[in-house]
Amino acid sequence: MKETSQNPTTRAADDATEAAVLTVLLELHPTQLTLAELVREVAGEDAEFAERDAVERAVRDLGGAGLLHRVEGRTFPTRAALRFSELLDR
């Protein structure tokens, strides 16, 4: 199935949410955010269930990929994510 700009695939939407989550965490580093704070940063104060769920999936998938940590309810980028960000900023 071909992706269009008006009807992005679920994978494309998930990728965009993951990029937004990681961008927020990198920009706010060294601040560590709770999941609720991260949802507010990415989806806004009045995020609906689908938006909150998308951020939660992004956190799960980014953690699985080794790009973020969740420790004692706080979320923050891994050293690998920080280093990659540094390389991109050159």
N, C-alpha and C positions, 0 to 999 in steps of 0.2 A: 504494500500500500504506500502510495506516495504522500509525502507530507506537504501541506500547504501552509502558508502563513496565517490563514484564517482558521484552520482546523489542525492545530499541532497534535502530533501523536502523544499518547500518554508518556512514552519514554522521553520525548522532547520536553514535555512539561516538567517531568521529574528532573531531567538534566538542568533545566532552567532554575528550578527551586534549589537543587544542590549547589549550583553556582552562586545563587543569591545567599544561601546560608553560609557557604565558605567565605564569600566576599565579606559579609558582615563580621564573621569571626576574625578574619585577617585584619580588617580595618580597625576593629576595636581591641585587638590584642595589645596588651596582656590582660585586658578585662576578660573575666570568665562569666559567661551568661548561663542562667537557668534556662530550661526549655521554654518556660512561659515568657521570659524576657526575649529569647531568640524569636519566638513566634511573633511577638509585638514588633520587633525590629524588622522582620521580613514581611509579615502579612498585615501589620497594623493593629490598632487597639481593638477593633471590632471584627477580628478574623472569624470567619465561619468555620464550621467543622471541617470542610474539605481543605481549606487553607491550612488549618492547624495540623491536619493529618498529613498533608504534603510536607510540611516542615519536619514533622516527626519522622516520616519515611526518609527524608533527606539526611537527617541526623544519623539514623540507623545505617543508611547506605554509605555515607561518608566515613562513619566509624569503621564499618566493615572494610572499606578501601584503605584504611590507615591514614586518613586525612584529618580526623578529629578524635578527641578523647572526651569521654564523659566520666567524671569522677565526682562522687558525692553530690550528684545533682547539678554539677557545673559542666559546661561545654566549652572546649577551647581547641584551637588547631594544634596538630602535631608538629614536631620539629621538621618533618619532611614537608608539610604544607607551608610552613613559614619559610623554609629555604627555597622552595619552588617559587614562592611569591617574591622573595628577594631577587631571584634570577630573572623573573619576568619584569621587574621594575628597572632593570639596568638599561 
